[in-house]
Amino acid sequence: MADTLAPGFLIALPHLQDDNFRQSVVLLLQQDDQGAMGVVINRQSPLLLAELCREQSIPYAGPQAKSVRIGGPVRPEQGLVLYGGEHADPEGEPVVDGLHVSASRGTLARLCSLPQGRFECFTGYAGWGPGQLERELEEGTWLVSPPDASLVFETTPDAVWTSALRAMGIDPASLVSGGGGVA
């Protein structure tokens, strides 16, 4: 596949009512002829990061109220960490300037040992089979925009969808449900 949308954001349009993706923003990490993979960045989990660390015997020094986010319905036992570029980590991969990703337990342990830092932990991921995402794009299920680390680290999950649309110059109230259009 010559053209790829990764890395980029997929912003769900109102007619996408699947509970896993309703009003979601997905950071698309990979797209090729085998399919696509990304992380929903705006789904909070009731699981606290401190609790997850305790279960995994990882020392945790960060904010006690920090939650794990639900990255998607595929392999919920799989963990991913998105973190800021200021955290040099040998096991991470750059996504875009100021944003890195890692599936390493070591990365998670190193970041959780810090009393503060720009990182978010996710369980699971979003996945599409060959051609599936392309069909969904043709059907008008998603809007595509460039990734922005501030939506991951500086925007509350409840505000990410609206903020992503506004960054594209779209008033969320102007979107109509049912056809993927703008009123």
N, C-alpha and C positions, 0 to 999 in steps of 0.2 A: 504494500500500500504506500503510494508516494505521498499522499496527503494524510496528515494526522491532526486531530484536534487536541492531542495531548502534548504538553500539559495545557489544560484549560478548564473552565468552569462550565458545567451543564446546569442550567437553571430550569427547574420543572415549571411547566405552564399549568394553569388551574385545572384543565381537564384531566390531568394525571392524578387520579384519586387513589392509587395503590398506597396503602399506609406506609410502606417502606420509602416512598418517594414523593408523597404529597408535600408541596411547597419545599422541596429539598434543593440544595445546591451541592453538586457533586464535583469534587476535584478529580478530573480525569487524568490518570497517571500513565496509562498505556492504551494504545489503540493500534491494531495492525490487522492483517487478514485473518488472524486467529480469534479476534474478538477485541473486547475492551475491558478495562478495569479502572475503578476509581474509588473514592472514599466520600461518603455523604458527610459533609462537615457541620451540619446543623441539627443533628439529632442527639439530644441529651439522653443519657441512660440514668437509671436510678442508682447505679453502682458508683460509689465514690472511688477515686483513684487510690486513696489511702487504704481502702478495703482490698482492692485488687492487689496492691503491693503486699499487704499483709498475707493474702492467700498465696502469693508467689514467693514469699520470703525475701522481698526486696525492701530495704530500708527506705522510708519515705520522709522527706523533710519539707515538703511543700504545703500549700494551703489545704486545710482539712476538708473544706467544702468543695474542692475541685472534683468534678464528675468525669467519668469516662464517657465518651461519645460513641454512638452506634454508627459505624462506618458503612454498614450495609447488611443485607440479609445472607450473603454468601460467607460460609465458614466463620460463624460468629466466635469460634474459639481462637481464630487468628487475630493477633494484635498488630497494630501499626501505630507509629508515632510520627506526627508531623511536628517539626521544630524549626525555630528560627536559625538563620545563618550564623548568628553569633555563637551558637553551640557547636563547636568543631567536634565531630564524632566520626571515628574511623569506619563505622559500619553503615553510615547513612549515605544517601544519594541526593544530589541537588535536584529539585523539581524546577524551580525558577529562582531568580535572585531573592534571597531572604527566606527561602522555604526549602526544607529538606524532608526526606521521608526515610524511615527505617522500619523493618519488621524484626529487628534484633532485640532480644531480651536485655542484652548488654547496654544498648542505647537507652532503653527504658530505665534501667537501673541507674545509669549515669545521670540522666536528666532528673529522676526522682530524688536523687541525693542532694539536689540543689534546693535551697529554701525558696527560690523563685526562678522563673524562666519562661520563655515563650515556647511552650510545647503543649500539644494536645494528644491524648491517647485515645485510640479507636479500637473497637472490636468489630470484626467482620469487614467486608468490603462489598462494593457493587460490581457486578460482572455482567457482560453481554457476550453472547455467542457470536460466531462469524456473521457479519451482516446485520445483526439485530439492532445495534445502536444506529446504524445508518438508516434502517427502516423507521425507527422511532423518530429520527431527525426529519425524515421526509414526511412523516405524519404530523409534524409540528408539535411533538411532545416536549421538546427541549429548546431553550435558547442557549446559544454558545457565547461565552465571553472570555477574555484573557483572565488568567488567575491573578489573584491579589492576596498576598500574605496577610494583609490587615483584616480581611474577612475571616480568616482562620483564627488569628490571635487577638484581634482588638474589637471584634464585634460579637455580641452575645448570640448564642445559637438562635434565639427567638427572633432576632433582627437580621440575620444573615440573608434570608430570601428577599426581603424587602430592600435591604441595602444593595444587594447584587443587582436587582432590577433598576433601582434608582441610579446606580453607577453607569448603567447603560442608557440612561435618559428615559426610562419607562416608569410611569406612575403605576404601581401595582393595582390601583383601583380601576385603571383603564383596561385591564385584561378581562376578557370574557371567558367564562367556562364553557367547554363543549367543543370549541373549534380551534383553540390555540391562537386566537387572534387578539388584536387590540381594538377596543371600541373607539 
